Amino acid sequence: MDVKVIKLGTSLVPKINNPYAEAKSLSLYQPEEWADIEHNFR
């Protein structure tokens, strides 16, 4: 389940070697949104 979430996140965000860009992309996802994403995969 975690692998799917990681692949989804990396596919939506351009692969940039920048800690700030990475943190910014992660901040867009809230726990509620993660639950919705996992629900859609089922």
PDBQT receptor file of N, H, CA, C and O in Angstrom, charges set to zero:
ATOM      1  N   MET A   1       0.845  -1.199   0.000  1.00  0.00    +0.000 N 
ATOM      2  CA  MET A   1       0.000   0.000   0.000  1.00  0.00    +0.000 C 
ATOM      3  C   MET A   1       0.884   1.254   0.000  1.00  0.00    +0.000 C 
ATOM      4  O   MET A   1       0.621   2.205  -0.736  1.00  0.00    +0.000 OA
ATOM      5  N   ASP A   2       1.929   1.246   0.830  1.00  0.00    +0.000 N 
ATOM      6  H   ASP A   2       2.142   0.473   1.428  1.00  0.00    +0.000 HD
ATOM      7  CA  ASP A   2       2.823   2.401   0.890  1.00  0.00    +0.000 C 
ATOM      8  C   ASP A   2       3.535   2.606  -0.446  1.00  0.00    +0.000 C 
ATOM      9  O   ASP A   2       3.778   3.740  -0.860  1.00  0.00    +0.000 OA
ATOM     10  N   VAL A   3       3.867   1.503  -1.116  1.00  0.00    +0.000 N 
ATOM     11  H   VAL A   3       3.669   0.582  -0.780  1.00  0.00    +0.000 HD
ATOM     12  CA  VAL A   3       4.564   1.611  -2.399  1.00  0.00    +0.000 C 
ATOM     13  C   VAL A   3       3.700   2.344  -3.417  1.00  0.00    +0.000 C 
ATOM     14  O   VAL A   3       4.197   3.186  -4.165  1.00  0.00    +0.000 OA
ATOM     15  N   LYS A   4       2.412   2.026  -3.446  1.00  0.00    +0.000 N 
ATOM     16  H   LYS A   4       2.009   1.342  -2.838  1.00  0.00    +0.000 HD
ATOM     17  CA  LYS A   4       1.504   2.700  -4.390  1.00  0.00    +0.000 C 
ATOM     18  C   LYS A   4       1.458   4.198  -4.110  1.00  0.00    +0.000 C 
ATOM     19  O   LYS A   4       1.484   5.012  -5.033  1.00  0.00    +0.000 OA
ATOM     20  N   VAL A   5       1.389   4.552  -2.841  1.00  0.00    +0.000 N 
ATOM     21  H   VAL A   5       1.367   3.891  -2.091  1.00  0.00    +0.000 HD
ATOM     22  CA  VAL A   5       1.322   5.971  -2.466  1.00  0.00    +0.000 C 
ATOM     23  C   VAL A   5       2.600   6.682  -2.881  1.00  0.00    +0.000 C 
ATOM     24  O   VAL A   5       2.554   7.795  -3.405  1.00  0.00    +0.000 OA
ATOM     25  N   ILE A   6       3.743   6.039  -2.646  1.00  0.00    +0.000 N 
ATOM     26  H   ILE A   6       3.780   5.135  -2.221  1.00  0.00    +0.000 HD
ATOM     27  CA  ILE A   6       5.028   6.649  -3.008  1.00  0.00    +0.000 C 
ATOM     28  C   ILE A   6       5.117   6.826  -4.518  1.00  0.00    +0.000 C 
ATOM     29  O   ILE A   6       5.530   7.883  -4.995  1.00  0.00    +0.000 OA
ATOM     30  N   LYS A   7       4.734   5.798  -5.276  1.00  0.00    +0.000 N 
ATOM     31  H   LYS A   7       4.399   4.939  -4.889  1.00  0.00    +0.000 HD
ATOM     32  CA  LYS A   7       4.785   5.891  -6.737  1.00  0.00    +0.000 C 
ATOM     33  C   LYS A   7       3.851   6.987  -7.232  1.00  0.00    +0.000 C 
ATOM     34  O   LYS A   7       4.190   7.722  -8.160  1.00  0.00    +0.000 OA
ATOM     35  N   LEU A   8       2.689   7.097  -6.625  1.00  0.00    +0.000 N 
ATOM     36  H   LEU A   8       2.413   6.500  -5.872  1.00  0.00    +0.000 HD
ATOM     37  CA  LEU A   8       1.731   8.127  -7.025  1.00  0.00    +0.000 C 
ATOM     38  C   LEU A   8       2.308   9.518  -6.773  1.00  0.00    +0.000 C 
ATOM     39  O   LEU A   8       2.226  10.397  -7.630  1.00  0.00    +0.000 OA
ATOM     40  N   GLY A   9       2.884   9.706  -5.603  1.00  0.00    +0.000 N 
ATOM     41  H   GLY A   9       2.951   8.992  -4.907  1.00  0.00    +0.000 HD
ATOM     42  CA  GLY A   9       3.455  11.008  -5.263  1.00  0.00    +0.000 C 
ATOM     43  C   GLY A   9       4.598  11.388  -6.187  1.00  0.00    +0.000 C 
ATOM     44  O   GLY A   9       4.686  12.534  -6.629  1.00  0.00    +0.000 OA
ATOM     45  N   THR A  10       5.482  10.428  -6.485  1.00  0.00    +0.000 N 
ATOM     46  H   THR A  10       5.411   9.497  -6.127  1.00  0.00    +0.000 HD
ATOM     47  CA  THR A  10       6.631  10.729  -7.338  1.00  0.00    +0.000 C 
ATOM     48  C   THR A  10       6.201  10.959  -8.775  1.00  0.00    +0.000 C 
ATOM     49  O   THR A  10       6.853  11.708  -9.502  1.00  0.00    +0.000 OA
ATOM     50  N   SER A  11       5.118  10.330  -9.195  1.00  0.00    +0.000 N 
ATOM     51  H   SER A  11       4.588   9.722  -8.605  1.00  0.00    +0.000 HD
ATOM     52  CA  SER A  11       4.660  10.492 -10.580  1.00  0.00    +0.000 C 
ATOM     53  C   SER A  11       4.005  11.850 -10.781  1.00  0.00    +0.000 C 
ATOM     54  O   SER A  11       4.020  12.387 -11.888  1.00  0.00    +0.000 OA
ATOM     55  N   LEU A  12       3.425  12.415  -9.713  1.00  0.00    +0.000 N 
ATOM     56  H   LEU A  12       3.413  11.979  -8.814  1.00  0.00    +0.000 HD
ATOM     57  CA  LEU A  12       2.757  13.708  -9.827  1.00  0.00    +0.000 C 
ATOM     58  C   LEU A  12       3.737  14.871  -9.717  1.00  0.00    +0.000 C 
ATOM     59  O   LEU A  12       3.476  15.965 -10.217  1.00  0.00    +0.000 OA
ATOM     60  N   VAL A  13       4.859  14.625  -9.063  1.00  0.00    +0.000 N 
ATOM     61  H   VAL A  13       5.071  13.736  -8.657  1.00  0.00    +0.000 HD
ATOM     62  CA  VAL A  13       5.832  15.702  -8.841  1.00  0.00    +0.000 C 
ATOM     63  C   VAL A  13       7.055  15.502  -9.732  1.00  0.00    +0.000 C 
ATOM     64  O   VAL A  13       7.608  14.403  -9.781  1.00  0.00    +0.000 OA
ATOM     65  N   PRO A  14       7.482  16.543 -10.433  1.00  0.00    +0.000 N 
ATOM     66  CA  PRO A  14       8.699  16.441 -11.253  1.00  0.00    +0.000 C 
ATOM     67  C   PRO A  14       9.882  16.022 -10.398  1.00  0.00    +0.000 C 
ATOM     68  O   PRO A  14      10.037  16.482  -9.267  1.00  0.00    +0.000 OA
ATOM     69  N   LYS A  15      10.719  15.141 -10.949  1.00  0.00    +0.000 N 
ATOM     70  H   LYS A  15      10.593  14.767 -11.867  1.00  0.00    +0.000 HD
ATOM     71  CA  LYS A  15      11.863  14.650 -10.173  1.00  0.00    +0.000 C 
ATOM     72  C   LYS A  15      12.965  15.706 -10.158  1.00  0.00    +0.000 C 
ATOM     73  O   LYS A  15      13.779  15.791 -11.077  1.00  0.00    +0.000 OA
ATOM     74  N   ILE A  16      12.973  16.504  -9.098  1.00  0.00    +0.000 N 
ATOM     75  H   ILE A  16      12.312  16.435  -8.351  1.00  0.00    +0.000 HD
ATOM     76  CA  ILE A  16      13.986  17.550  -8.954  1.00  0.00    +0.000 C 
ATOM     77  C   ILE A  16      14.791  17.283  -7.690  1.00  0.00    +0.000 C 
ATOM     78  O   ILE A  16      14.223  17.048  -6.623  1.00  0.00    +0.000 OA
ATOM     79  N   ASN A  17      16.112  17.318  -7.813  1.00  0.00    +0.000 N 
ATOM     80  H   ASN A  17      16.573  17.508  -8.680  1.00  0.00    +0.000 HD
ATOM     81  CA  ASN A  17      16.961  17.091  -6.643  1.00  0.00    +0.000 C 
ATOM     82  C   ASN A  17      17.029  18.365  -5.814  1.00  0.00    +0.000 C 
ATOM     83  O   ASN A  17      18.056  19.041  -5.767  1.00  0.00    +0.000 OA
ATOM     84  N   ASN A  18      15.918  18.677  -5.163  1.00  0.00    +0.000 N 
ATOM     85  H   ASN A  18      15.084  18.128  -5.201  1.00  0.00    +0.000 HD
ATOM     86  CA  ASN A  18      15.846  19.898  -4.364  1.00  0.00    +0.000 C 
ATOM     87  C   ASN A  18      15.032  19.612  -3.105  1.00  0.00    +0.000 C 
ATOM     88  O   ASN A  18      13.826  19.380  -3.191  1.00  0.00    +0.000 OA
ATOM     89  N   PRO A  19      15.673  19.624  -1.940  1.00  0.00    +0.000 N 
ATOM     90  CA  PRO A  19      14.978  19.332  -0.674  1.00  0.00    +0.000 C 
ATOM     91  C   PRO A  19      13.747  20.205  -0.475  1.00  0.00    +0.000 C 
ATOM     92  O   PRO A  19      12.719  19.729   0.006  1.00  0.00    +0.000 OA
ATOM     93  N   TYR A  20      13.845  21.489  -0.845  1.00  0.00    +0.000 N 
ATOM     94  H   TYR A  20      14.680  21.876  -1.236  1.00  0.00    +0.000 HD
ATOM     95  CA  TYR A  20      12.714  22.402  -0.651  1.00  0.00    +0.000 C 
ATOM     96  C   TYR A  20      11.544  21.999  -1.538  1.00  0.00    +0.000 C 
ATOM     97  O   TYR A  20      10.398  21.992  -1.089  1.00  0.00    +0.000 OA
ATOM     98  N   ALA A  21      11.826  21.663  -2.796  1.00  0.00    +0.000 N 
ATOM     99  H   ALA A  21      12.757  21.669  -3.161  1.00  0.00    +0.000 HD
ATOM    100  CA  ALA A  21      10.768  21.249  -3.719  1.00  0.00    +0.000 C 
ATOM    101  C   ALA A  21      10.119  19.959  -3.211  1.00  0.00    +0.000 C 
ATOM    102  O   ALA A  21       8.903  19.783  -3.295  1.00  0.00    +0.000 OA
ATOM    103  N   GLU A  22      10.954  19.066  -2.685  1.00  0.00    +0.000 N 
ATOM    104  H   GLU A  22      11.941  19.209  -2.617  1.00  0.00    +0.000 HD
ATOM    105  CA  GLU A  22      10.425  17.807  -2.161  1.00  0.00    +0.000 C 
ATOM    106  C   GLU A  22       9.499  18.071  -0.973  1.00  0.00    +0.000 C 
ATOM    107  O   GLU A  22       8.395  17.531  -0.906  1.00  0.00    +0.000 OA
ATOM    108  N   ALA A  23       9.953  18.899  -0.047  1.00  0.00    +0.000 N 
ATOM    109  H   ALA A  23      10.850  19.338  -0.101  1.00  0.00    +0.000 HD
ATOM    110  CA  ALA A  23       9.145  19.209   1.136  1.00  0.00    +0.000 C 
ATOM    111  C   ALA A  23       7.856  19.916   0.724  1.00  0.00    +0.000 C 
ATOM    112  O   ALA A  23       6.794  19.662   1.292  1.00  0.00    +0.000 OA
ATOM    113  N   LYS A  24       7.953  20.800  -0.263  1.00  0.00    +0.000 N 
ATOM    114  H   LYS A  24       8.816  21.006  -0.724  1.00  0.00    +0.000 HD
ATOM    115  CA  LYS A  24       6.776  21.537  -0.714  1.00  0.00    +0.000 C 
ATOM    116  C   LYS A  24       5.741  20.569  -1.292  1.00  0.00    +0.000 C 
ATOM    117  O   LYS A  24       4.548  20.700  -1.018  1.00  0.00    +0.000 OA
ATOM    118  N   SER A  25       6.194  19.598  -2.090  1.00  0.00    +0.000 N 
ATOM    119  H   SER A  25       7.163  19.491  -2.313  1.00  0.00    +0.000 HD
ATOM    120  CA  SER A  25       5.270  18.645  -2.699  1.00  0.00    +0.000 C 
ATOM    121  C   SER A  25       4.601  17.788  -1.621  1.00  0.00    +0.000 C 
ATOM    122  O   SER A  25       3.414  17.478  -1.713  1.00  0.00    +0.000 OA
ATOM    123  N   LEU A  26       5.371  17.412  -0.605  1.00  0.00    +0.000 N 
ATOM    124  H   LEU A  26       6.336  17.664  -0.531  1.00  0.00    +0.000 HD
ATOM    125  CA  LEU A  26       4.812  16.587   0.465  1.00  0.00    +0.000 C 
ATOM    126  C   LEU A  26       3.809  17.376   1.302  1.00  0.00    +0.000 C 
ATOM    127  O   LEU A  26       2.857  16.804   1.832  1.00  0.00    +0.000 OA
ATOM    128  N   SER A  27       4.017  18.676   1.421  1.00  0.00    +0.000 N 
ATOM    129  H   SER A  27       4.791  19.141   0.990  1.00  0.00    +0.000 HD
ATOM    130  CA  SER A  27       3.125  19.487   2.245  1.00  0.00    +0.000 C 
ATOM    131  C   SER A  27       1.750  19.647   1.600  1.00  0.00    +0.000 C 
ATOM    132  O   SER A  27       0.785  20.018   2.269  1.00  0.00    +0.000 OA
ATOM    133  N   LEU A  28       1.661  19.363   0.287  1.00  0.00    +0.000 N 
ATOM    134  H   LEU A  28       2.444  19.062  -0.257  1.00  0.00    +0.000 HD
ATOM    135  CA  LEU A  28       0.377  19.505  -0.399  1.00  0.00    +0.000 C 
ATOM    136  C   LEU A  28      -0.599  18.408   0.022  1.00  0.00    +0.000 C 
ATOM    137  O   LEU A  28      -1.815  18.574  -0.077  1.00  0.00    +0.000 OA
ATOM    138  N   TYR A  29      -0.048  17.276   0.495  1.00  0.00    +0.000 N 
ATOM    139  H   TYR A  29       0.940  17.141   0.575  1.00  0.00    +0.000 HD
ATOM    140  CA  TYR A  29      -0.909  16.150   0.845  1.00  0.00    +0.000 C 
ATOM    141  C   TYR A  29      -1.218  16.149   2.337  1.00  0.00    +0.000 C 
ATOM    142  O   TYR A  29      -0.315  16.169   3.172  1.00  0.00    +0.000 OA
ATOM    143  N   GLN A  30      -2.497  16.126   2.653  1.00  0.00    +0.000 N 
ATOM    144  H   GLN A  30      -3.231  16.110   1.974  1.00  0.00    +0.000 HD
ATOM    145  CA  GLN A  30      -2.926  16.063   4.046  1.00  0.00    +0.000 C 
ATOM    146  C   GLN A  30      -3.405  14.638   4.342  1.00  0.00    +0.000 C 
ATOM    147  O   GLN A  30      -3.746  13.899   3.419  1.00  0.00    +0.000 OA
ATOM    148  N   PRO A  31      -3.435  14.243   5.636  1.00  0.00    +0.000 N 
ATOM    149  CA  PRO A  31      -3.889  12.896   6.009  1.00  0.00    +0.000 C 
ATOM    150  C   PRO A  31      -5.242  12.547   5.395  1.00  0.00    +0.000 C 
ATOM    151  O   PRO A  31      -5.451  11.410   4.970  1.00  0.00    +0.000 OA
ATOM    152  N   GLU A  32      -6.161  13.506   5.344  1.00  0.00    +0.000 N 
ATOM    153  H   GLU A  32      -5.991  14.429   5.689  1.00  0.00    +0.000 HD
ATOM    154  CA  GLU A  32      -7.482  13.238   4.770  1.00  0.00    +0.000 C 
ATOM    155  C   GLU A  32      -7.357  12.900   3.290  1.00  0.00    +0.000 C 
ATOM    156  O   GLU A  32      -8.031  11.997   2.795  1.00  0.00    +0.000 OA
ATOM    157  N   GLU A  33      -6.493  13.627   2.585  1.00  0.00    +0.000 N 
ATOM    158  H   GLU A  33      -5.946  14.361   2.987  1.00  0.00    +0.000 HD
ATOM    159  CA  GLU A  33      -6.316  13.376   1.157  1.00  0.00    +0.000 C 
ATOM    160  C   GLU A  33      -5.669  12.019   0.920  1.00  0.00    +0.000 C 
ATOM    161  O   GLU A  33      -6.013  11.322  -0.035  1.00  0.00    +0.000 OA
ATOM    162  N   TRP A  34      -4.726  11.640   1.792  1.00  0.00    +0.000 N 
ATOM    163  H   TRP A  34      -4.447  12.206   2.568  1.00  0.00    +0.000 HD
ATOM    164  CA  TRP A  34      -4.090  10.329   1.662  1.00  0.00    +0.000 C 
ATOM    165  C   TRP A  34      -5.146   9.228   1.794  1.00  0.00    +0.000 C 
ATOM    166  O   TRP A  34      -5.114   8.239   1.061  1.00  0.00    +0.000 OA
ATOM    167  N   ALA A  35      -6.073   9.406   2.725  1.00  0.00    +0.000 N 
ATOM    168  H   ALA A  35      -6.098  10.210   3.320  1.00  0.00    +0.000 HD
ATOM    169  CA  ALA A  35      -7.123   8.411   2.928  1.00  0.00    +0.000 C 
ATOM    170  C   ALA A  35      -7.982   8.296   1.668  1.00  0.00    +0.000 C 
ATOM    171  O   ALA A  35      -8.357   7.194   1.267  1.00  0.00    +0.000 OA
ATOM    172  N   ASP A  36      -8.291   9.437   1.046  1.00  0.00    +0.000 N 
ATOM    173  H   ASP A  36      -7.986  10.332   1.372  1.00  0.00    +0.000 HD
ATOM    174  CA  ASP A  36      -9.101   9.417  -0.173  1.00  0.00    +0.000 C 
ATOM    175  C   ASP A  36      -8.351   8.713  -1.295  1.00  0.00    +0.000 C 
ATOM    176  O   ASP A  36      -8.946   7.941  -2.048  1.00  0.00    +0.000 OA
ATOM    177  N   ILE A  37      -7.045   8.971  -1.416  1.00  0.00    +0.000 N 
ATOM    178  H   ILE A  37      -6.562   9.598  -0.804  1.00  0.00    +0.000 HD
ATOM    179  CA  ILE A  37      -6.242   8.340  -2.469  1.00  0.00    +0.000 C 
ATOM    180  C   ILE A  37      -6.220   6.827  -2.268  1.00  0.00    +0.000 C 
ATOM    181  O   ILE A  37      -6.397   6.070  -3.223  1.00  0.00    +0.000 OA
ATOM    182  N   GLU A  38      -6.002   6.385  -1.032  1.00  0.00    +0.000 N 
ATOM    183  H   GLU A  38      -5.858   6.999  -0.256  1.00  0.00    +0.000 HD
ATOM    184  CA  GLU A  38      -5.969   4.949  -0.754  1.00  0.00    +0.000 C 
ATOM    185  C   GLU A  38      -7.323   4.324  -1.045  1.00  0.00    +0.000 C 
ATOM    186  O   GLU A  38      -7.395   3.197  -1.537  1.00  0.00    +0.000 OA
ATOM    187  N   HIS A  39      -8.390   5.040  -0.748  1.00  0.00    +0.000 N 
ATOM    188  H   HIS A  39      -8.332   5.955  -0.348  1.00  0.00    +0.000 HD
ATOM    189  CA  HIS A  39      -9.736   4.526  -0.992  1.00  0.00    +0.000 C 
ATOM    190  C   HIS A  39      -9.973   4.359  -2.495  1.00  0.00    +0.000 C 
ATOM    191  O   HIS A  39     -10.618   3.397  -2.912  1.00  0.00    +0.000 OA
ATOM    192  N   ASN A  40      -9.464   5.273  -3.302  1.00  0.00    +0.000 N 
ATOM    193  H   ASN A  40      -8.940   6.054  -2.963  1.00  0.00    +0.000 HD
ATOM    194  CA  ASN A  40      -9.658   5.203  -4.750  1.00  0.00    +0.000 C 
ATOM    195  C   ASN A  40      -8.934   4.006  -5.349  1.00  0.00    +0.000 C 
ATOM    196  O   ASN A  40      -9.377   3.466  -6.362  1.00  0.00    +0.000 OA
ATOM    197  N   PHE A  41      -7.822   3.579  -4.741  1.00  0.00    +0.000 N 
ATOM    198  H   PHE A  41      -7.462   4.018  -3.918  1.00  0.00    +0.000 HD
ATOM    199  CA  PHE A  41      -7.069   2.442  -5.268  1.00  0.00    +0.000 C 
ATOM    200  C   PHE A  41      -7.794   1.122  -5.017  1.00  0.00    +0.000 C 
ATOM    201  O   PHE A  41      -7.545   0.134  -5.707  1.00  0.00    +0.000 OA
ATOM    202  N   ARG A  42      -8.686   1.105  -4.033  1.00  0.00    +0.000 N 
ATOM    203  H   ARG A  42      -8.888   1.907  -3.472  1.00  0.00    +0.000 HD
ATOM    204  CA  ARG A  42      -9.361  -0.156  -3.687  1.00  0.00    +0.000 C 
ATOM    205  C   ARG A  42     -10.476  -0.476  -4.666  1.00  0.00    +0.000 C 
ATOM    206  O   ARG A  42     -11.147  -1.499  -4.525  1.00  0.00    +0.000 OA
TER     207      ARG A  42
